[in-house]
């Protein structure tokens, strides 16, 4: 029971800090402007009167490479700056719950922002034929990838006290998971590396969802990313505790 109360207190603290941070609103502006301008400026969704929203959804992970690092970069930097990371280290809560509380608060902000971007494509429903199932699967795929990436960004943000370093680490990690298949296609490398890079690419895993096909292998990929991110975050917390 005490662990649950500690988790709720940490989650509330983190969520309040996020909502009062200018970075959240800067991230929201980047996400909405980056999603809306290409959508409004092109007519791919209107051609033949068919709702092809694949370019819209494929654009989001590139925006996440900027938006999610903006959300996560201050999460641990502010703690380190004010010395409260040492207080959290002795806080009566398991490291797993500490990492989960920070991740949950970040995920709530990210999920809310992402859900609101769906207003953009949904606004043209009266103008085109709308395939709800492929749209829903595409949204779930993008949301799952973003949720996994928030975990990775949060873990990487705990490596350095400098927000710029945290941002860059997260940015290049997100970019890797978005376009890793390109490296596999362009660079000569062993077959097993090609398979690994191809498996790590969100773009290729998204294809099934865009066609309205539910492929459990794709969602296994997202779950694996989430678990590995949480594991990395907990490992870093324990490693830092041993160094103190």
C-alpha positions in Angstrom: 0.0 0.0 0.0 2.8 2.4 0.9 4.5 1.7 -2.5 1.2 2.6 -4.3 0.9 5.8 -2.4 4.6 6.7 -3.1 4.0 5.9 -6.8 0.9 8.2 -6.9 2.8 11.0 -5.2 5.7 10.7 -7.6 3.4 10.5 -10.6 1.5 13.6 -9.5 4.8 15.5 -8.9 6.1 14.6 -12.3 2.9 15.4 -14.1 2.6 18.7 -12.4 6.2 19.6 -13.2 5.6 18.7 -16.9 2.5 20.7 -17.2 4.3 23.8 -15.8 7.3 23.3 -18.1 7.5 25.6 -21.2 9.1 22.6 -23.0 5.7 20.8 -23.1 4.1 23.7 -24.9 7.0 24.1 -27.3 6.8 20.4 -28.0 3.0 20.6 -28.6 3.6 23.5 -31.1 6.2 21.5 -33.0 4.0 18.5 -33.2 0.8 20.2 -34.3 2.6 22.5 -36.8 4.7 19.7 -38.2 1.7 17.4 -38.6 -0.8 20.0 -39.9 1.3 22.0 -42.4 2.4 19.0 -44.7 -1.2 17.6 -44.4 -2.9 20.8 -45.4 -0.2 21.7 -47.9 -0.6 18.5 -49.9 -3.6 16.8 -51.4 -2.5 13.2 -51.2 -5.4 12.4 -48.8 -7.9 13.8 -51.3 -6.7 12.1 -54.5 -9.4 9.8 -55.9 -11.5 10.6 -52.8 -9.8 7.9 -50.8 -8.5 8.3 -47.3 -4.8 7.5 -47.7 -3.4 8.8 -44.4 -0.2 6.8 -44.5 2.1 9.8 -45.2 0.5 11.6 -42.3 1.2 8.8 -39.9 4.7 8.1 -41.3 5.5 11.8 -40.7 4.7 11.5 -36.9 7.8 9.4 -35.9 10.1 12.0 -37.4 8.3 14.7 -35.3 8.6 12.4 -32.3 12.4 12.6 -32.7 12.1 16.3 -31.7 8.9 16.3 -29.5 9.7 13.4 -27.2 13.3 14.5 -26.4 11.9 18.0 -25.6 9.5 16.4 -23.2 12.0 14.2 -21.5 15.2 16.2 -21.5 14.4 18.1 -18.2 13.0 15.1 -16.4 16.3 14.2 -14.8 18.3 17.3 -15.5 16.2 19.4 -13.1 16.5 16.7 -10.4 20.3 16.7 -10.8 20.5 20.5 -10.9 18.6 20.9 -7.7 20.1 17.8 -6.0 16.7 16.2 -5.6 17.9 13.1 -7.5 19.7 12.1 -4.3 16.5 12.6 -2.3 14.7 10.3 -4.8 17.5 7.7 -4.3 16.5 7.4 -0.6 12.8 7.7 -1.2 10.9 4.7 0.1 10.0 3.3 -3.3 11.4 0.6 -5.5 13.5 1.7 -8.4 11.0 0.0 -10.7 8.2 2.2 -9.4 10.3 5.3 -9.6 11.1 4.7 -13.2 7.5 3.8 -13.9 6.1 7.0 -12.2 8.3 9.2 -14.4 7.5 7.2 -17.5 3.8 7.3 -16.8 3.7 11.1 -16.3 5.6 11.6 -19.6 3.4 9.1 -21.4 0.2 10.9 -20.3 1.5 14.1 -21.8 2.6 12.5 -25.0 -0.5 10.4 -25.5 -2.7 13.4 -24.9 -0.8 15.5 -27.5 -0.8 12.7 -30.0 -4.5 12.0 -29.6 -5.2 15.7 -30.3 -3.3 15.5 -33.6 -5.9 13.1 -34.9 -8.2 16.0 -35.2 -6.2 17.0 -38.3 -7.0 13.9 -40.5 -10.4 13.4 -39.0 -11.4 16.9 -40.1 -11.5 15.7 -43.7 -13.7 12.6 -43.2 -16.7 14.2 -44.9 -14.6 14.7 -48.1 -13.2 11.2 -48.5 -13.9 7.5 -48.1 -12.8 6.6 -44.6 -11.4 3.2 -43.7 -11.8 3.3 -39.9 -9.9 0.0 -39.1 -6.7 0.9 -40.9 -6.9 4.4 -39.4 -7.3 3.0 -35.9 -4.5 0.4 -36.4 -2.2 3.2 -37.7 -2.9 5.4 -34.7 -2.3 2.4 -32.3 1.0 1.7 -34.1 2.2 5.3 -33.9 1.1 5.6 -30.3 2.8 2.4 -29.2 6.1 3.4 -31.0 5.9 6.8 -29.3 5.3 5.2 -25.9 8.3 3.0 -26.3 10.4 6.0 -27.5 9.3 8.0 -24.4 10.8 5.3 -22.2 14.1 5.3 -24.1 14.3 9.1 -24.0 13.6 9.1 -20.2 16.3 6.5 -19.6 18.8 8.4 -21.8 18.0 11.7 -20.1 19.3 10.2 -16.8 22.8 9.7 -18.3 23.7 13.4 -18.3 22.8 16.5 -16.3 23.0 18.6 -19.5 19.7 19.0 -21.4 21.4 19.4 -24.7 23.2 16.1 -24.3 20.0 14.4 -23.3 18.1 15.9 -26.3 20.7 14.8 -28.8 21.0 11.2 -27.4 17.2 10.9 -27.6 17.0 12.5 -31.0 19.5 10.2 -32.6 18.0 7.1 -30.9 14.5 8.0 -32.3 16.0 8.6 -35.7 17.7 5.2 -35.6 14.5 3.3 -34.8 12.7 5.2 -37.5 15.1 4.7 -40.5 17.4 1.9 -39.4 16.2 -0.1 -42.5 17.8 2.5 -44.7 21.2 1.6 -43.3 20.5 -2.0 -44.0 19.7 -1.2 -47.6 22.6 1.2 -48.3 25.5 -0.2 -46.4 27.3 -3.5 -47.0 27.1 -5.6 -43.9 26.6 -9.2 -42.7 23.2 -10.8 -43.1 22.5 -10.9 -39.4 23.1 -7.2 -39.1 20.7 -6.5 -42.0 18.0 -8.5 -40.2 18.6 -6.7 -36.9 18.4 -3.3 -38.5 15.4 -4.2 -40.5 13.6 -5.5 -37.4 14.4 -2.3 -35.5 12.7 -0.1 -38.1 9.3 1.4 -37.1 8.7 2.3 -40.8 8.6 -1.3 -41.9 6.6 -2.5 -38.9 4.0 0.2 -39.7 3.2 -1.1 -43.2 0.8 -3.8 -42.0 -1.2 -1.4 -39.8 -1.4 1.1 -42.7 -3.0 -1.6 -44.8 -5.5 -2.5 -42.0 -3.7 -5.7 -41.1 -3.2 -6.6 -37.4 0.2 -8.3 -37.3 1.2 -9.5 -33.8 4.9 -9.4 -34.7 4.7 -5.7 -35.1 3.1 -5.1 -31.7 5.6 -7.6 -30.2 8.2 -5.2 -31.5 6.6 -2.2 -29.7 6.2 -4.2 -26.5 9.9 -5.3 -26.7 11.0 -1.7 -27.1 8.9 -0.6 -24.1 10.3 -3.4 -21.9 13.9 -2.8 -22.9 13.5 0.9 -22.3 12.1 0.4 -18.8 14.9 -2.1 -18.1 17.6 0.4 -19.2 16.0 3.1 -17.0 16.1 0.8 -13.9 19.6 -0.4 -14.7 20.9 3.3 -14.8 19.2 4.1 -11.5 20.8 1.1 -9.8 24.2 1.9 -11.4 24.0 5.5 -10.2 23.1 4.4 -6.7 26.2 2.2 -6.5 28.4 5.2 -7.5 27.2 7.4 -4.7 
